[in-house]
Amino acid sequence: MLQRSMLALLSLLLTLAFTAPPAAAETVLTYSNFFPPTHAQSLLAKAWCDEVKKRTNGKVSVQYFPGQTLTPARQAYDGVVNGLSDLAMGCFAYTRGRFPAMEALDLPLGYQNGTQATRAANLFVEKIRPKELDQVVVMYVHAHGPGLLFTRDKAVKTLEDIKGLKIRSHGTSAKLVKALGGVPVTLPMPDTYQSLARGVVDGSFYPVEANLGWKLGETVKFGTWCLPVAYTTSFFVVMNKARWNALPQDVKKTIVQINKEWVAKTGQAWDQADLKGREFFLAQPGRQIIQLDQAEGQRWRQAAQPVLVEYEKSASQRGLDGKTVVKAAQESLAQAGGK
């Protein structure tokens, strides 16, 4: 009886040995994004997740959570640090003061397009390696196309035209409005449409894509292509350090390569969105785009210089070499093809 029991147990152990699952289980990562599911940057982030699974042959899969369904926009970065998500896309400017070096990218440096801004943002991070990002592993950063001036009823062709106008803005763009002679009015993007439509403000600074994305092109008649003082807003894609360090080297190498490819794809996506925003704006009745000539553009650039000087002083007070950081941002923009 005992012998039969031992034989049965041995048979069971042999069966389990041959049917046991492989030792190397699939790694599942979570990715939080504040952009809504239909936004171009959300679709591109989802494509990044799919590409990681494809090119790691299923060793790594990524569960994607768009539209703040995992972590709110303002908590995206800390969510990665604290392990609430393994990866996240977020906006540096949503937590002002938290990323003093990265704020330099949002200065009115004269961005021309999203591809250039995104390339410059990554060059900047490589150049200065901000200590404020040491808690995470940076996959890549990106930035939208030029932030420009749009107005309701008055065409702004010169600096004199903007004086006294109430311009919706925030953060760096609010400082730019003040430097140019306008009156900055701080409003979140969701409130901008109604504020423009009702005449609460006379205009707004925003990237061209918002004409369609937020339908702002329905509320403004004039777009001033003030490219010499165009600003951007920078975004991050970061990963939890412990989760990154736990990945095999071949997987890390694959993800790094995908990240490089997504820098170009992301910049192009911003440019495509700007193109559609411009088309939507011009499709509305009576719309006009105003180009600044070289001399007027130089006047705007000169008027905006105090914004850069103020940043340099503020950054120095926060333990950075403000002048060096601004110079690095300007050099990165030039290296990316800027003027």
C-alpha positions in Angstrom: 0.0 0.0 0.0 2.8 2.4 1.0 4.7 1.4 -2.2 1.7 2.3 -4.4 1.3 5.7 -2.6 5.0 6.5 -3.2 4.7 5.6 -6.9 1.6 7.8 -7.2 3.4 10.7 -5.6 6.5 10.2 -7.8 4.2 10.2 -10.8 2.5 13.4 -9.8 5.9 15.2 -9.2 7.1 14.1 -12.6 3.9 15.4 -14.2 4.2 18.8 -12.5 7.9 19.0 -13.5 7.1 18.6 -17.2 4.0 20.9 -17.2 5.4 23.8 -15.0 5.2 27.3 -16.6 8.5 28.8 -17.9 10.6 30.6 -15.3 10.8 33.8 -17.2 7.3 35.3 -16.9 6.1 38.3 -18.9 6.8 41.7 -17.4 3.7 43.9 -17.3 4.1 47.7 -17.0 1.5 50.4 -16.4 1.5 53.7 -18.3 -0.5 56.7 -17.2 -1.3 59.6 -19.6 -3.4 62.7 -18.9 -4.2 63.2 -22.6 -7.7 61.9 -23.6 -7.8 58.7 -25.6 -8.5 60.4 -28.9 -5.8 63.0 -28.7 -2.9 62.6 -31.2 -0.4 62.3 -28.3 -2.5 59.7 -26.6 -2.8 57.6 -29.7 1.0 57.9 -30.2 1.6 56.8 -26.6 -0.6 53.8 -27.1 1.4 53.0 -30.2 4.6 53.2 -28.1 3.1 50.6 -25.8 2.3 48.3 -28.7 5.7 48.7 -30.2 7.4 47.7 -26.9 5.5 44.5 -26.8 6.1 43.7 -30.5 9.9 44.4 -30.4 10.5 42.6 -27.1 8.7 39.6 -28.5 6.2 39.8 -25.7 8.8 39.9 -22.9 7.3 43.2 -21.9 3.7 44.4 -22.3 2.3 47.8 -21.2 -1.2 48.4 -19.8 -2.2 51.9 -21.1 -4.3 54.3 -19.0 -5.2 57.5 -20.9 -7.4 60.4 -19.7 -6.1 60.6 -16.1 -7.7 57.2 -15.3 -4.7 56.0 -13.3 -3.2 59.2 -12.0 -4.3 62.9 -12.3 -2.2 65.2 -14.6 -0.6 67.1 -11.7 0.4 63.8 -9.9 1.7 62.0 -13.0 5.4 62.5 -12.1 5.1 61.7 -8.4 2.9 58.7 -9.4 5.9 57.2 -11.2 8.3 58.1 -8.4 6.0 56.4 -5.8 5.1 53.4 -8.0 1.5 54.3 -8.6 2.3 53.8 -12.3 5.5 52.4 -13.9 5.5 55.1 -16.7 3.7 58.4 -17.2 3.4 61.2 -19.7 2.8 64.6 -18.1 3.5 68.3 -18.4 6.3 70.0 -16.5 4.4 73.3 -16.2 1.5 71.6 -14.3 3.7 71.8 -11.1 5.4 75.2 -11.4 8.6 75.4 -9.4 9.1 71.7 -9.3 11.3 71.6 -12.4 13.2 74.9 -12.4 15.7 73.9 -15.2 13.0 72.5 -17.5 11.1 75.8 -17.2 13.8 77.3 -19.4 12.4 75.4 -22.4 9.1 77.3 -22.0 10.7 80.7 -22.4 9.8 82.8 -25.6 12.9 81.7 -27.5 11.4 81.7 -30.9 10.2 78.2 -31.6 9.3 77.5 -35.3 7.5 74.1 -35.1 6.9 71.1 -32.9 9.6 68.9 -34.5 12.2 71.5 -33.8 10.8 72.2 -30.2 10.8 68.4 -29.4 14.3 67.9 -30.8 15.5 70.9 -28.8 13.9 69.7 -25.6 15.7 66.3 -25.8 19.0 68.0 -26.7 18.6 70.3 -23.7 18.0 67.3 -21.3 21.1 65.6 -22.7 23.2 68.7 -22.4 22.4 69.7 -18.8 21.1 66.5 -17.3 18.8 68.3 -14.8 19.1 67.0 -11.2 15.4 67.5 -10.8 14.8 64.4 -13.0 17.1 62.1 -11.0 14.2 60.3 -9.3 13.1 58.8 -12.6 14.5 57.4 -15.8 13.6 59.7 -18.7 12.3 57.9 -21.8 12.1 61.1 -23.8 10.6 64.6 -23.7 8.6 66.5 -26.2 7.2 70.0 -26.8 4.3 71.5 -28.8 4.6 73.9 -31.7 5.0 77.7 -31.4 2.7 79.4 -28.9 1.3 82.4 -30.8 -1.1 85.3 -30.3 -4.8 85.2 -31.4 -7.2 88.0 -31.0 -11.0 88.5 -31.2 -11.7 91.8 -32.8 -8.5 93.7 -33.1 -5.7 92.8 -35.5 -2.3 93.0 -33.8 0.4 94.0 -36.3 2.7 96.0 -34.0 3.7 96.2 -30.4 1.5 99.3 -30.1 -1.6 97.3 -31.1 -1.3 94.9 -28.1 -1.1 97.6 -25.5 -3.9 97.4 -23.0 -5.5 94.2 -24.5 -6.6 91.6 -22.0 -4.8 88.4 -23.1 -5.5 85.0 -21.7 -2.2 83.4 -20.7 -0.5 81.5 -17.9 2.9 81.0 -16.5 5.6 82.1 -18.9 3.1 83.3 -21.5 1.6 85.6 -18.9 5.0 87.2 -18.3 5.4 87.5 -22.1 2.1 89.3 -22.4 3.1 91.8 -19.7 6.5 92.4 -21.3 4.8 93.1 -24.7 2.4 95.7 -23.1 -0.8 93.6 -22.8 -2.7 92.7 -19.7 -2.3 89.1 -18.7 -5.5 87.2 -17.6 -4.8 83.8 -16.1 -7.4 81.2 -17.2 -7.2 77.4 -17.6 -7.6 76.2 -21.2 -11.1 74.8 -20.6 -12.4 78.3 -19.7 -10.7 80.0 -22.7 -13.4 79.3 -25.3 -16.3 81.0 -23.4 -14.0 83.8 -22.2 -13.1 84.7 -25.8 -16.6 84.2 -27.1 -18.1 86.5 -24.5 -15.4 89.1 -24.8 -14.1 88.6 -21.2 -10.6 88.6 -22.8 -9.5 90.2 -26.1 -7.2 87.4 -27.1 -5.1 84.5 -26.1 -1.7 82.9 -26.5 -1.8 79.3 -27.5 -0.3 76.8 -30.0 -2.0 76.7 -33.4 -3.4 73.2 -32.9 -5.8 74.6 -30.2 -7.8 76.3 -32.9 -9.2 72.9 -33.7 -8.5 70.9 -30.6 -10.3 73.3 -28.4 -12.3 74.9 -31.2 -10.8 78.3 -30.3 -10.7 79.2 -34.0 -14.4 79.8 -33.8 -13.9 82.7 -31.3 -10.9 84.6 -32.8 -10.5 86.5 -36.1 -6.8 87.3 -36.2 -3.7 85.2 -35.7 -0.4 87.1 -35.2 2.5 84.9 -36.3 4.9 86.3 -33.7 7.5 83.6 -34.2 10.4 85.6 -32.9 8.9 85.3 -29.4 7.1 82.0 -29.8 7.2 79.8 -26.6 6.4 76.1 -26.1 5.3 73.8 -23.4 7.4 70.8 -22.6 6.1 67.3 -21.6 7.8 64.3 -20.1 7.7 60.5 -20.5 9.4 59.0 -17.5 9.7 55.5 -15.9 10.1 54.3 -12.3 13.8 53.7 -11.6 13.4 50.3 -9.9 11.2 48.9 -12.6 13.6 50.1 -15.3 16.6 48.6 -13.4 14.8 45.3 -13.2 14.5 44.9 -17.0 17.0 42.8 -18.9 19.7 44.6 -20.8 18.4 43.5 -24.2 14.9 44.9 -23.4 16.4 48.2 -22.2 18.4 48.5 -25.4 15.2 47.9 -27.4 13.2 50.5 -25.5 16.0 53.1 -25.8 15.8 52.7 -29.6 12.0 53.0 -29.7 12.3 56.2 -27.6 14.7 57.7 -30.2 12.2 56.9 -32.9 9.3 58.4 -30.9 11.0 61.7 -30.5 10.7 62.3 -34.2 7.2 60.8 -34.4 6.0 63.0 -31.5 7.4 66.2 -33.0 5.7 65.3 -36.3 2.4 64.7 -34.5 2.5 68.2 -33.0 3.2 69.7 -36.5 0.3 67.8 -38.0 -2.0 69.0 -35.3 -0.8 72.6 -35.9 -1.5 72.2 -39.6 -5.0 71.1 -39.0 -5.5 73.9 -36.5 -4.4 76.4 -39.1 -6.7 75.0 -41.7 -9.6 75.1 -39.3 -8.9 78.7 -38.3 -8.7 79.9 -41.9 -11.9 77.9 -42.8 -13.9 80.2 -40.5 -15.3 83.4 -42.2 -13.1 86.5 -42.2 -10.0 85.0 -40.6 -6.6 86.6 -41.1 -3.0 85.6 -40.4 -0.6 88.5 -39.7 3.1 88.0 -40.4 5.5 90.2 -38.6 8.2 91.7 -40.8 11.9 91.4 -39.8 12.1 94.8 -38.2 8.9 94.4 -36.2 9.9 90.9 -35.2 13.1 92.2 -33.8 11.1 94.8 -31.7 9.0 92.0 -30.2 12.1 89.9 -29.4 13.8 92.9 -27.7 10.6 93.6 -25.7 10.5 89.9 -24.5 14.1 89.9 -23.2 13.1 90.9 -19.6 11.2 87.5 -19.4 14.5 85.7 -20.0 16.4 87.9 -17.5 13.7 87.4 -14.9 14.0 83.6 -15.3 17.8 83.8 -15.0 17.5 85.6 -11.6 14.8 83.3 -10.4 16.7 80.1 -11.4 19.8 81.4 -9.7 17.8 82.0 -6.5 16.8 78.3 -6.7 20.4 77.0 -6.9 20.9 77.0 -10.6 23.2 79.0 -12.8 20.4 80.8 -14.6 22.5 82.3 -17.4 24.0 78.9 -18.2 20.6 77.2 -18.3 19.1 79.8 -20.6 22.2 79.6 -22.8 21.8 75.8 -23.0 18.2 76.1 -24.0 19.1 78.6 -26.7 22.0 76.5 -28.0 19.7 73.4 -28.1 17.2 75.3 -30.1 19.9 76.5 -32.6 21.2 72.9 -32.8 17.7 71.7 -33.5 17.4 74.0 -36.5 16.1 77.2 -34.8 16.9 80.8 -35.6 
